[in-house]
Amino acid sequence: MDDLVTIAIPTYNRANLYLRDVISAALDQTWENIEVLVGDNASTDNTDKVVSEFKDPRLRYIQHKNNIGANGNFNALLNAAKGKWFFLFHDDDMIDGDFIESCMEIAKPDKNFGFIRTGVRAIDLNGKVLKERPNKITGEMREDFYLSWFNSQTGLYLCNTLFNTHHLKEVGGFQSLHNLLQDNYALVRLLDKWSHGVIEDIKASYRYSYDQQTYKVPVKAWCEDFRGLLDLIVAQCDSNRRNEILNRGQRFFGHLCMRRAHAISSPINRFLAKILVARYFGPRLLINKNKILRS
């Protein structure tokens, strides 16, 4: 059906954390024409028992015999989806009760969107709101989308994005060189071919954890994924605005990589990591007003 939405929940050993809340949030959406897929990536806890507590016929449990990696689980859920629209719902994030309905209100037949996005908030481990960011896109061109992102007027997260299932499959699903930014790559590839829907209101929450895996990944891998993403973005932009997009993108992604470099405990390795970031995104990052090079 054209209005069926697939809510896909990839999970691994989170049965006793937020999984019940996430499944409940999916099933309790005001938009009732949904299917909810739980992709269990070979968990060793009681994930199967938690899922079995829910008796809703719209819920389907997919249990992998072997761990296929987080990104493999994402794409397995995408391939299993029956809905025209696809929402990848991390097992520690949260959505408002009318998230899907709000997106579907603008998903008209004459609108060939690649994706629809809302505003987003950050929450801590206990659900306390840390910050909020409405989805403010200044302008209608793809260049405006990217500049709004680089200017922190909008936040790109899975929890506030509803994808067109067919289009997402057509661009290859979720993938990047190191699978660190696969959701961002998907958005950029979609934006190259289709328009997108904008909802300014905040309807989703991502869980912010201070010991996220983000800082355990080598800085070089982050640099390569961010640089590849920037190259994709610049290539699809109007030639008259490419320099503007390139310069803003280098600063934006460069600062994100510098944060990861700055988190390295060894002074020597931290210094070398910052030099590496500068090679990918420009030497000015070493002498900016915040003195990022300082150990």
C-alpha positions in Angstrom: 0.0 0.0 0.0 1.2 3.5 -0.8 0.7 4.7 2.8 2.3 1.7 4.5 5.3 2.7 6.6 8.0 0.3 7.7 9.5 1.1 11.1 12.7 -1.0 11.4 14.5 -1.4 14.7 18.0 -2.8 14.5 19.1 -4.2 17.9 21.9 -6.1 19.6 22.0 -6.9 23.3 19.7 -4.0 24.3 16.8 -6.1 25.7 17.1 -4.6 29.2 17.8 -1.0 28.2 15.5 0.9 25.9 14.2 -1.8 23.5 10.7 -2.1 25.1 10.3 1.7 25.0 11.4 1.8 21.4 9.0 -1.0 20.3 6.2 0.6 22.2 6.9 4.0 20.6 6.8 2.4 17.1 3.5 0.5 17.7 1.8 3.5 19.5 2.2 5.9 16.5 -1.0 7.8 15.6 -0.4 6.6 12.1 -1.6 3.0 12.3 -0.8 1.7 8.9 2.7 0.5 9.8 4.8 -2.6 10.0 7.4 -2.9 12.7 10.5 -5.0 12.1 12.9 -5.9 14.8 16.2 -7.0 13.4 18.0 -8.9 16.1 21.7 -9.1 15.2 22.4 -12.4 17.0 21.9 -11.1 20.5 23.0 -13.2 23.4 20.6 -11.7 25.9 16.8 -12.1 26.2 15.9 -9.9 23.2 13.6 -12.7 21.8 11.6 -12.8 25.0 11.2 -9.0 25.1 9.9 -9.0 21.5 7.5 -11.8 22.3 5.8 -9.7 25.0 4.2 -7.6 22.2 1.2 -9.3 20.6 0.6 -6.8 17.9 0.2 -8.5 14.4 2.0 -5.6 12.8 5.3 -6.6 14.6 7.7 -8.9 12.8 10.8 -10.4 14.4 13.9 -11.1 12.3 16.6 -13.0 14.2 19.9 -13.3 12.5 21.8 -16.5 13.3 25.2 -14.7 13.1 26.1 -11.1 13.7 26.3 -9.4 10.3 27.5 -6.1 11.6 25.4 -3.0 12.3 25.3 -1.8 8.7 24.5 -5.3 7.5 21.5 -5.3 9.8 20.4 -1.9 8.5 20.3 -3.1 5.0 18.8 -6.4 5.8 15.9 -4.6 7.4 15.6 -2.3 4.3 15.5 -5.3 2.0 12.8 -6.9 4.2 10.6 -3.7 4.3 7.2 -3.8 2.6 6.3 -0.2 3.2 6.6 2.6 0.7 8.3 4.6 3.4 11.1 3.4 5.6 12.2 4.6 9.1 15.3 3.2 10.7 14.7 3.5 14.4 17.8 2.9 16.6 17.1 0.9 19.7 18.0 3.8 22.1 16.4 6.7 20.2 12.9 8.0 20.6 10.1 9.5 18.4 7.0 11.5 19.3 3.7 9.8 18.9 2.8 11.7 15.8 6.2 11.5 14.1 5.1 9.2 11.3 1.7 11.0 10.9 3.5 14.4 10.6 5.7 13.1 7.8 2.9 11.4 6.0 0.8 14.6 6.0 3.2 16.1 3.5 4.0 12.9 1.6 1.4 13.6 -1.1 1.3 11.6 -4.4 2.5 14.5 -6.4 5.5 14.9 -4.2 8.3 12.6 -5.3 10.4 12.9 -2.1 13.5 11.0 -1.5 13.1 11.6 2.2 11.2 13.7 4.8 12.8 15.2 7.9 11.7 16.9 11.1 13.4 18.8 13.8 15.3 16.9 16.5 16.3 17.0 20.1 19.1 15.4 22.1 18.3 13.5 25.2 20.5 12.0 27.9 20.4 8.4 29.2 17.4 9.3 31.4 15.5 11.0 28.7 16.2 14.6 29.8 16.3 17.1 27.0 19.8 18.4 26.5 19.2 20.6 23.4 16.7 21.1 20.6 17.1 22.0 17.0 14.2 22.7 14.7 14.6 21.7 11.0 15.2 25.1 9.4 16.2 24.9 5.8 16.9 28.3 4.3 15.9 28.1 0.6 14.7 25.3 -1.7 17.8 24.3 -3.6 20.1 21.4 -2.6 22.8 24.0 -2.0 20.6 25.7 0.6 20.1 22.3 2.3 23.8 21.8 2.7 24.5 25.3 3.8 21.7 25.0 6.4 23.4 21.9 7.7 26.8 23.5 7.8 25.4 26.5 9.6 23.8 24.2 12.2 20.3 25.2 11.3 19.3 21.6 10.9 20.5 18.3 12.3 20.9 15.1 10.2 20.1 12.0 12.1 18.3 8.7 11.4 15.8 9.3 14.1 14.3 12.4 12.4 14.4 11.0 8.8 11.7 9.0 6.9 13.0 7.5 3.7 11.3 6.6 0.4 12.0 2.9 0.5 12.2 2.4 -3.3 14.5 5.4 -3.8 16.7 4.4 -0.9 17.2 0.9 -2.4 17.9 2.5 -5.7 20.8 4.5 -4.4 22.3 1.4 -2.7 20.8 1.7 0.8 23.2 2.5 3.7 26.9 2.4 2.9 30.0 4.5 3.1 33.7 3.7 3.0 34.0 2.9 6.7 30.2 2.8 7.3 30.5 5.7 9.8 28.3 8.1 7.9 26.1 5.8 5.9 23.0 7.6 6.7 24.4 10.9 5.6 25.7 9.4 2.4 22.2 8.0 1.7 20.7 11.5 2.1 23.2 13.1 -0.2 22.7 10.4 -2.9 18.9 10.8 -2.6 19.2 14.6 -2.8 21.1 14.2 -6.1 18.0 12.7 -7.7 14.9 13.7 -5.7 13.5 16.6 -3.6 12.9 16.3 0.1 10.1 17.1 2.5 10.7 19.6 5.4 8.9 19.7 8.7 10.3 22.3 11.0 8.7 21.0 14.2 10.8 18.8 16.5 9.4 15.2 16.4 12.3 13.0 17.3 15.1 12.5 19.8 18.6 11.0 19.6 20.2 9.5 22.7 23.4 11.3 23.6 26.0 9.1 25.4 29.3 10.5 26.6 31.1 7.2 25.9 29.8 6.8 22.4 31.8 4.6 19.9 32.5 7.8 18.0 35.7 8.4 19.8 37.0 4.8 19.5 37.2 4.9 15.7 40.6 6.0 14.2 40.6 9.7 13.2 41.8 8.7 9.7 38.7 6.7 9.1 36.5 9.7 10.1 38.5 11.9 7.8 38.1 9.6 4.9 34.4 9.2 5.3 33.8 12.9 5.8 36.1 13.9 2.9 34.3 11.4 0.6 30.9 12.8 1.7 32.1 16.4 1.0 33.3 15.4 -2.5 29.9 13.9 -3.3 28.2 17.0 -2.1 30.4 19.4 -4.0 30.1 17.4 -7.2 26.3 17.7 -7.3 26.1 21.4 -6.6 25.8 24.3 -9.0 29.2 25.4 -10.4 28.5 29.0 -9.2 28.2 27.8 -5.6 30.7 25.0 -5.4 33.5 27.1 -3.8 31.1 28.3 -1.1 29.9 24.8 -0.4 33.4 23.5 -0.4 34.8 26.1 2.0 31.9 25.8 4.4 32.0 22.0 4.2 35.7 21.9 4.9 35.3 24.0 8.0 32.2 22.0 9.2 33.6 18.5 8.7 37.1 19.5 9.7 35.9 20.7 13.1 34.0 17.5 13.6 37.2 15.5 12.9 39.2 17.9 15.1 36.9 17.1 18.0 37.7 13.4 17.5 41.4 14.1 17.3 41.3 16.3 20.4 39.8 13.4 22.4 43.0 11.3 22.0 44.8 10.9 25.3 48.4 10.7 24.1 49.7 14.3 23.4 51.9 13.1 20.5 49.2 11.0 18.9 46.7 13.8 19.4 49.1 16.3 17.7 49.6 13.9 14.7 45.9 13.3 14.4 45.3 17.0 14.1 47.9 17.4 11.5 46.1 14.6 9.6 42.8 16.4 9.8 44.4 19.5 8.4 45.7 17.6 5.4 42.1 16.5 4.6 40.3 19.8 5.4 42.8 22.6 5.3 45.6 24.0 7.5 43.5 26.9 8.8 41.9 24.4 11.2 45.2 24.4 13.1 45.2 28.1 13.9 41.5 29.0 14.3 40.2 31.2 17.1 39.5 28.2 19.4 43.1 27.1 19.2 42.1 23.5 18.3 45.8 22.5 18.0 46.4 23.2 21.7 46.8 20.0 23.7 
